[in-house]
């Protein structure tokens, strides 16, 4: 699956075909996908300098097998890495999400109770699989800053609104809001730590690896269709263009992985403390490059193979819908504008 010469050595340790085979099947239940997440967590290194190639390759391979499973695995692995960096122990057999999104009109506040503990009050949007997970890392407002907290989702005061999730993409990965009414929480890092550490940017690149892997699965459908109709130059052209798009996206991911793996090794308290790299710029450029390629592949495959697979093959229909929704975690033109703002404010390009 990996072809770019830019991949760092850590990627070579991943047997992507084996990861795909172990990632389950399209149509699996949330519980089955979380089992995959726990299994992969026991064999996949935490994301840090020196392991990025392995982590991104693993996520891409999972998505090549099933996009919804990758959507389940990625935040679980991300949460374990964050907890390890913060020195917070992980309960046995726990399953994790990361709920850090914000939305207009919704706000989650953290306050101290009479015993000195932290309580969360308010509503958190976009909480994927909250009804199936045991725990989550959640950002909440502490004065003018946001801080990360570990929350046991099984305690009283947690109300999950799965009914608000009506999406046709990833219908069994509900990502509705969660109400928290005086819920106990454990701080993970100081205020601002979660959003400013290099690992925040690295996690965003991990999501892009899932997008690329999901598009690889679609490209395989196009290749099979072209092989079955060897006289179709239209299919050959579509396949060729898809090869180019996916190669560009893979190069972006591999280059980012190499930059991460080449950063400050062994810096446990601040992995990636590389003052020469603007991690937020690298992450957004990588995500935007992958998003452009995946959008092109999605549009091209659907328009070239026609409606039959989308109406007769449940796996293909699910992959198209799941991937189309998943890439919307990138905000398109708004995030491209963010690249421009960063360059104007801080530089970051050779020209």
N, C-alpha and C positions, 0 to 999 in steps of 0.2 A: 504493500500500500504506500510505503514511503519511498520517494524517488529523488527528492531535492538533495543536492550535495551540501546544502547549507545546514542540514540537521546536525546538531551536536552529538558527541559520542553517546550520551545517555539514551538517545532514541533507539540506538541499535540493540538495547537490551529488551525491547518490547517485541514480542511475537504477535503482530497485529492480527494475523489470521486466527490465532488461538483466542485472543481477546474477543474478536467478533463471534467466534463459536460459543464463547461462554457468556455472552451478553444477553442471552435469552432470545425471545421471539417477539415480533410485532403482535400487538394485541394482548401482551402480558398484563397481569393485574398490577396495581401499585405495590402490593405486598411482594410480588415476585420481582419487580424491578428494584425494590429496596434490598432484597436479598442479594441481587447482583451487586448493588452498591457496597454492601458490607463485605462481600467476597472480594471485590476489587480493592477495597480499602486495605485488605490484609496483604495484598501483593504489590500494590502501587505505591511508590515513594511519595512522601509529602512534597508539595511544590515549593522548591527553594532553589537557590543557585546550585547548579550541578545536577538537578533532576528534571528541569523543565522539558527537555526533549522527551523523556520517558512519560511524563504526565500528559503532555499535549498529544503524543502519539496514542496513548491509551484512550483518551477521551474521543479522539477522532475515530478510532477503531470501533468503539462502542456505538457511536452515532452512525457509522456505516452499517451496523447491524440493525439498529432501531433508534430513531431520533428521540422518542419519548423516554427510552431508557437512559440515554445520554443526559437528557434534561433532569433526570432523577439522580444520576450518579455524580454529575459535575458539582452541584452545591454540597453534596455530602462530603466529597473529597476536599472541596474548598474549605468547608467548616472545620474539618479535622486539622488541616494545615494551619488555619487561623488559631485554633485552640492550642496547638502545639507551640506556635510562636509566642503566644501570650502566657504559656505555662499553666494553662487551665486543664485539669484532668477530664477525661472523657468517660462517661458511664459505660459499663459493659453493654454490648448489644444495642446501643442507642443508634438512632437514625436522625440525620440532621438536614436542615435547610438553612438558607441565609436570606433573611428578609430585610433588605436595605433600601427598598424603593420608597419614594415619596409621591404624594398625589395632592392636587389642590383640594383644600377643605378637610383633609385628613391629617391628624397629627398624633404622635405617640409621645407622651411625656414620662420621664423618669424622675421619681421623687424618693426621698428618704423617709422611712417610717419611724415610729418611736423607738424601735430597737436598733436603728442604724442600718437596717436592710434596705434594699432598693425595691420599689414597686412601680410597675408600668401601668399607665392609664391612657386609653385612647384607642385609635383604630390604625392598623397597619395594612396598607394595600399590597396586592400582588404577592400573596403568601402561598407559594406553590406547595401542594401536597400537605398542607398544615393538618388536615384531618387524618393523615396516615403516618406522619412523623412522630417520633417521641420528643424531639428537642429542636430548637432553632436558635440561630444567632440573629438578633434583632437590633436594629439601630433605633435609638430613641433620643429625643431632644433633652439636653441638660443645659438649661439656660440658652445661650446663643450657639452652642455646639451640639454635635451629635456624638453619641457614645454607643459602643457595642455591648450587648448583654446576651448572656446565655439564659434561655428560658425552657423550662419543662412544659411542653404543650399539653400534658395530661392533667394538669392541676386545675382546680376550680378557678373560674374567672376568665377562662379562655373560650371564646365563642367563634367558631369557624363558619364562614358563610360560603360553602361550596355551591349553594344554589344560585349564586350570582354568576357562576362560570358557565357560559352558554357557547363557548368556542367550539368550532368544528375541528380545529387543529388541536391536538393533544387534549381531547375531551376528558380523558381519565387522568390528567395531571392538573386538577383544578387549582387555579391561582387567584382565588377570591380574597376579599379582605378578612382580617381577623380582629375581633374586639378583645382588648385586654383590660380587665377591670380589677385593678389592684393586684396584679399578678406578680409574684416574687421573681426576681431576676438577679443574676450574678454578673457583675461588671467584667468585661473582657477588654483589657487595655484601658488607658486613660481617655478622656474626651478628645476626639479628633484623631486618635491613633489609627483606628480602622481605615479611615479614608485617606490618610496621608502616607501610610507605609507602602513600600514598593509592591508588596504582595497584592494590594488592591488592584493595581494595574495588571499584574500577572494573572490574577483570576479572570479579568475581562478577556485576556488573550485565550484562556482556557475555554471560555464560552465560544469564541470564534473557531477554535479547533473542532468543537462539536458541529458548528455550522458546516465547516468544510467536509467533515466525515459524512454528514447527512447528504451533502451534494454528491459525494463519491458514490453513494448508493444509487442515486438517480442516474448518474453517468453510466453505471453498470447496466441499467435498464436500456438506455439509449444504445450502448454498445451491442447488447444482445439483439435489439431490434435491427440494427444495421447489419449484424452478422447474418440474420435470417433473410435479409434482402440485399445481397451483395451487389446488385446492379443499381441500387439507389444512390446516386451521387448526392442528393439532398441529405440523406441520412449520414453519408460520409462527411459532408461539410459540417453538419451539426455536431457530429462526434468530434471532428477535428477542432472546432471552435471550443467545444467543451473541454477537451484535453488542455488547450491553451489556458482557459480560464482557471481550471483547477490547478494547473502547474503554477500559475501566478499566485494563487491563494496559498498553495503549499509553501512556496518560497517565502512568502510573507511570514507564515507561522514558523517555518524552520529558522529563518533569520532572527525572529524575536526569541525563539528558544535558545539559540546560540548566544544572543546578547545576555539573556538571563543566566545561562550556565557559565558564562565568562565573567560574571560580576563577582563581587566579593565573596569568595568561598569561605565557609566556616564561620560566618558572622551570625551567630545564633540570635543575638538580640536585635540585629538590624540586617537581615539577609538582603543582599542586593544594594547595599549602601554604596552605590557607584555614582560618584558626583558628576561623572561625565555623561550620564544617560538621563534624559528626561523620560521617565517611565510612563507618565501619563500620555505624552506625545507618541511614544512608541506603541503603546497599547491602542490608542485611537487610530493611528495610521494602519496598524495591523488589522484591527476590526473592520475599518472601512474598506480596506482592500479585499478582505475576505467577503464582506457583505456584497460588494459590487460583483464579485465572481459568482457567488451563490445566487444572487438575483438573476444574473444572466443565464446560469445553468437551469434554474427553475423555469424561466420563461421559455427557453429554447427547447427543453425536453418536452414540456407540456404542449407547445405548439407543433412540435415535430412528430411526436408519437401519436397525437390525436386523442380523442376522448375514450377510446376503448379501454386502455389500462386504468384510466381514472374511474370508469364506471363498472368494470368487471373484476378488477384486482384490488382487493381490500388493502393489501400491503402497500401497493403503489399509491392508492388514493390517500392512505394515512400518511405516508412519507411526504407527499406533496403538501398536504394540509399542515402537518406538524412542522415541517421545515419553514414553510412560508410564514407561520406565526412566530417561530423561534427567532428568526433573523430580525424581527421587529424589535428585539431588545436593543438593537442598534437603531438610532433615531435618524438614520439617513442624512438628509441635507443639514439638519441641526448639528449632527456630530461632525460632518465635514466642515461646517463653519467653525466648530470648536478647534479643529486642526489649524485653521487659518488664524484664529485668535491666539492660540498658543505660540505660533510662529511669529506673529506680530509682537507679542509681549516678551517672549523669551528666546526667539530664534529657534535653531534646531535643524536647519537645512543647510546643505553645503553651498548653496548659491545665494 
